[in-house]
Amino acid sequence: MANTFSLILVIVTLVTGIVWVLEKLVFAKKRQAQVGEVEAKTNGLDVATLDKVNKQPWWVENSVSIFPVIAAVLVLRSFIYEPFQIPSGSMMPTLLVGDFILVEKYAYGLKDPVWRTQLVETGEPERGDIVVFKYPPQPNIDYIKRVVGLPGDTVRYSNEKEVCIQSPGRSSCQPVKLSHVEESQFIQNGIPLIQMDEKLGEVGHQILVNPLRRDRVEAYQPRSGVNEWVVPEGQYFVMGDNRDNSADSRYWGFVPEANLVGKAVGIWISFEFERDANSVLPSWIPTGVRFSRIGGIN
């Protein structure tokens, strides 16, 4: 859907841009020449007649009006910031369903909006970044997860729900630091989730785990039952902060650098959807705004 919208946006910008250029260089001059010819054959034109002769066709007028706006939207959305909606709870407690986030498109390189070819390299993901990317098994879908493993890393995930990372050049696996273990406000399937502070690199954040749920080790990819992943060059290992409710690199593999869309940097609006099942209003209509969540992503 995102690629389709980008393609439509590019086409509309291109078409209106061509009309805008033709209006400036050709159409306007032709109308002026017509006005001059009519005035030469008469004793002058009244204002109403002059406006009628010099009037832009409706499609030219609309294109000239739309082009600057649509071009600005294309540049902003393709190269600077793009809004995304959080559709699931896989990134709780960091991001909640109903959060609308801004993604910094230039964080990992400027790409063309349709074919996503790298135009300018600007940086690479760091451990702990929250990234939006094209879901590798189905690239027309956008996913959001946290970067855990960088190229060359060996990542292990234990039955105790602890991440251990062995970076290139290190002789041993370094457990990711966990602290402040407590029961969270979030409940899934009737079970209160446990909340912990985790630190990946220089990034501190909170994660959730289900104390009664074991990881589906048999569903791990690419090796069923093996809880160790060696991250290939040019790819990344990502996980959701809601560890036991996230379809991530454990289950479908790595994220190629070419699939990266950008870095999540802020929440611009956050809606609540707590409508009663008996309500006559559709469930997609918000019930309130979580103003306290607006701002940067911690």
N, C-alpha and C positions, 0 to 999 in steps of 0.2 A: 504493500500500500504506500509506504514511504517513497519507494523508487518511482511508483506511478505518479504520485503527486509531484515529485521533483521533475519528472519528464514533462508533465502538463505545464508546470511553472516555467520551465525553460522554453517550451514551444510558444506559450502565450507571450513571454518576454521577447522572444525572437520576432514573432509576427508583429506585435505592436511596435517594436523597435524599428523594424523595416518601414512600417507606415510612418512613424515619427520622422525618420530620416528623409523619406520621400516627400513628406509634407514640407519640411524645412527647405529642401533643395529643389523640388520640382512642383508639387501641387500648388503651393502658395504663390510661386512666381507665375504659374499659368493663370491663376485666378486674377492676379494683379494685372497681367497682360490683357485678360478679357475685360476687366474694368476699364483699362485705358482705351481699348478699342471702342467700347460702348460710349465712353465719354467723348471720344473724338467724333463719333457720328451724331452726337446730340449736343445740346447746349448745357450739359451737366446732368447729374443724377441726383434725385432726392435721396435722403438718408435711407428710407425703406428699400428703395430699389438697389442702392449701393450695398446694403447689408445682404440682400437676397443674392446678388451676383457674386459677392465675396464670401458667402457662407460656406463653411466646410461641410462635406457630406457627413452623415451621421457616423459612419464607420471610421472616418478619419478623425472626427472630433473625439469619439470615444477612445480610439487608440492613443491619440496624443495625450489625453487626460490620464489614461491608465498606465501608460508606459513608465513614467518616472516612479510611480508607486510600486508597480509589480517588479521593476528592476531592483529597487531598494530591498524589497522583500526577498528576492532571489539571492542577492549578495549577502544579506543578513543571515538568512536561513542556511545557505550553502557553505559559507566560509567563516561566520562569526559565532552566532548562537542559534540553536534550534530548540523549540519547546517539545517536551515529551511528557506523556502521562504514565504514572506507575499503575500497571494493571493487576498486579498480584502482590502477595505478601512475602515473596522470596527474599526481599532486602530489609525486612523488619529486623530490629527496631529503627534502623537508619532511615528507611523510606517506607511510607505507608500507602496503602491503596487510597487513591484520591489526591496524592501529591502530584503537582505539575511542576516539572523540573526544567532547568535550563542546561543545555549541553554545550560546552565550549568546543566548537567544531575545529578550531585551528590548533588545538592542543597537541595533536599527534600528526599534523600535516594537513595541507590544503589539498582537497580532492575535487575533481569535477563532480557536479551533482547528479549526473545520470550514470556514467560508467564507473565512477569512483576511482578513476586513475589518479595516482599520486602526482600532484603538480609541484608542490613545494614541501620539503621535509622540515618540520618545526620542532619535533620532539618525540619522545617515546614514553609509553606508560611507565609509571613507577609503582613499586609494590605498595598496595593499599589504595590506589586510585579506584574510584567508581567509574566504570566505563560503560558506554552504550556501544553495541556492536551488532553486526548482522549475524543472526543465529546460523552457525555453520551448516547444520543439516537443512535449513530452509532460509536462505539469505533474504527473502522478502519480509522476514519478521525481525523486528528490533528487540534485542535483549539488553538487560542491565545487570551487571554483577560487579564484584570487587576483584581486582587483580591480586592474586596470591603468589603465583609462580611466574618468574621471568624466564626468558630464553636461557637454557643451560641449567636451570634449577632442577633438583630432584625434590618432589613434594610427596610427603607421606601424611596420611590421615588415619589416626589410630581409632580403635574401638572406644576409647575414652573421649572421642570427639576433639582431639588435639591435633593441630597442624604442626608439622616439622618440616623445615626447609634446609636443604643442603645446597648452598650456592657454589658456583664454579670456583675451584681453588681451595675450598674448605674440605677438611678431612672428616668432618662429622656433621650430622644433621642437627640443626639448631631449633629447639621447640619454640613456637611462637608464644610470647608471654601472655598469660591469662591472669586476670585479677578481678576482685570485687564480684564474687559469685553470689547471686541473689535470685529470689523468685521474682519473675516479671509480672506485669499487668496483663500480658497476652496469654490467652488460653486457646488451645487448638485441640479439637476432639475431646473436650472436657478435661484436658491436662494442662496445668499451669506450666509455661515454659520457663526455663532457667536463663537468666541474663548474665553475661560476663563482659568485662572489658578485655579487648584484644588489641595488641599492637603489632602491626605489620610494617616493618621498616620504621619510618618516623611518624606513621599515621596511627593514631589511637581511635578506636571506635568500639561499638558494642555489638555483640552477637547473641543469638538465641539458640538454645538447643532443647530438644525434647528428652527429658531424663529417662523416659521409658521406651524410647524408640531406637532400635539398632539400625545402623546404616545398611543399605541394600548392597552389600559388597558383591553379591552375585551379578548385579547390574552394572558394575564398574566397566568403563571402557578405557583403553582398548583391550585390557586383559581382565576378564571376569574373575572376581575374587582376589585380585591383587591391588592392594591399597597404596601403591607407589607409582608415581608418574614422572618421567623424565621429559621436561619441556623442550621441544625442538627449537632450533633457531628460527627467529621470525614469528614465533607463536607464544601464546600466553595461557596460563592456567588460571581460571576464574571460579569464584564460589559466591554463593549468596550468603548474606549475614544471618539469615534464618536457616541455619545449617541443615536441619532435618526436614525442611520444606522448600527445597531449592533444586531444580533441575539445572545442573551446572557441569563444569568440566569433568567431574567424577563420572558422569553418566553419558556424555556425548562427545567428550574430547576437548581439544585445544582451540583457541581463537586465533586465527591467522591475523597478522598485522594488517592485511588488506581489508579485513572485515571491520576494523575499528571505525566508529563514527565520531566519537568525541568523549570528553570527560565531563561527568555530571558535577556542576559547581554550585547550584543553588536551587531553592524551591521558591517559585514566584507566586504560587497560590496552592492552597490545600483544602479540599472539600471533604466533608463527612457524608457518609451514605448509611444512615442508621434508620431508614424508614421501616415502619412496622409492616409486616406481611399483609395485613388487612387494609393498608392504605390504598386509596383509589389512584394515587399518583404513581407513575412508573418508578422503578427502583433506581434508574440512572439519574434522576433529579436529585441534586444535593440537598441535604437537610441542614447544612451549616458550613461555616468556614472556620478552619483551624488557623487563626491568625498567628498563634504562637510558633507555628512551624515555618512561617515565611522567613527566608533568609538563606544563609550559607548552609551547606551540608556538613554536619559534623561526623 
